[in-house]
Amino acid sequence: MASTPQPDFARVARLRGAEQGVIAEAARQGLIPEDIAQALTSPDVGDHLLFQGFEVVPGLDVLSGPGSGLVDVPRHLVDGDVPTLVDVADPVQCAALYRRLLVRGTATEQAALINRDILLRLWHHRLAPQAIVQVWERRLPELTAP
């Protein structure tokens, strides 16, 4: 009977530390924004986000996504949770799409596919991991307005 492999937590910690170092250096060189670097290197950020990173639009005014109808979702964002076409009138589908865009979408994709008014309406539903939410809310304080 084969034994169960044991996870190498020390190796994982070394990889995580190395990635955090790369992110901190990239921020020092101006390659990524400081606020995103801080979010990615915080102790409570998940490994998936740490190794993937994320982007944020420069302001709510650039969000020009459709307020109704169907959105043709970029292929790299499609999976079991987000279909190829999303009806923005369906709050469940729309929230799943916006969540995916906040976590994996580029700022260009976010600007083109997220509708400002819909985002403001959905924002309180915790659309993204806390690290991402904090950066968006610091940059775009309108998201926290009552």
N, C-alpha and C positions, 0 to 999 in steps of 0.2 A: 504494500500500500504506500503510495507516494505521500510525502509530507506536504502540507500546505505552505506555499512560499510566504515568507515573512516580509512585510513592507520595510523598505529601507528609509525610515523617517529622517535619518541624518542626511542622506543624499537629497531627499526632497527639500529639507531646510537649506542645504547648500545651494541648490538650484534656485530656490525662492530668493535667497539672499543675493545671489549673483544677478538675477533679473531685476531686483530692486535697485541694485547698484547701477545697472545699465540704464534704467529709467532715470535715476537721479542725475547721472552724468549727461544724459540726453537733455534733461531740463536745464542743467548748467550751461550747456552749449546752445540753448535756445531752440532745440529741435522739437520739443514738445512743451506745451504750456505748463507752467509751474503748478497750477491748481490741479491739473490732471495728474501730474507726477506725484503730488502729495496724496491724492486719492488712491492711486495705484500702489503706492508704497506703504499705505497705512496697514497696521498689523491685522486688521479685521477684513481686508479685501480678500475675496476668494481667488484661488489660483487661476481659474478660468479667466477672470477679468484681468488679473495681473499680467498674464501672458498674452492676452488679446488686446488690451487697451480699449479706448473709446474716444469718440469725438463729440464736440458740442458746437451747435450753431452760434454765431456771434450775437444774435439777438432774436427776439420773438418776431420782429418785423420781417425777417427773411423767410419765415415759415409760410409757404405758399401752396401747401397741399390742398387737395380738393375737399370741399365741405360736404359734398354728396357724390353719389355714384360709386363706381368701382375703381380701385387702385390696382394697377399692374405691378406686382411686387417683384423687385429684382431677384433673380434666381438664387443668389447666395443667401438670401434671407428666408427662403421658402423651406418649410418642413412640415411636420405633423401639426404644429400649432398655428402656423401661418401659411395659408394656401396661396396659390399663384395669383388669384384675384380676391381682393378684400372689399367688401361693401362697407364704406365708412358709416353708413346709417345703422349698421349692426354694432352695438357697443362692445360686445365680446370680441368680435373679429377686429374691430378698430383698436381696442386696447391691446390685443395681442400684437398687431402690427406695430403700434407705437412703441410698445415695450421692446420689440425686436430692433426697431430703428434706434432707440436710445442706447441699447447695449451693443449692437453690431453695425449699425449704419454709419456711413460717412456723414460729415456735416452737409455735404452736397445732397445726399439722399434724404437726410432729415429735412432740409429746406424744401425740397421738391415734393415730399410725400406727406409731411405732417402739416395739418391745418392748425393755425394758431388758436382759433376759438375752440376747436375740439380738444386740443391739448390742454387748454386752460380748464375745460370742463372735466377732463379725465384725470388731471394731475393728482388729485387727492386719492386716487386708487392705487398709489404706490406702483408706478409703472416700471421701475428699474431698481437695481440694487442701491443701497444707501449711499455708497461712494459716488455713484453717478448722480443720484438725486441731489446730493449736497453741492456738487459742482454746478449743476444746472441752476439750482436755487441761488447760489452765490452770484453767478453771472447774470441771472435773469430773475431778479427779485419779484417781478410781477407774478411769478408762479405761486408765491406764498401770500399774495394779497387776498383779503377776504372776498 
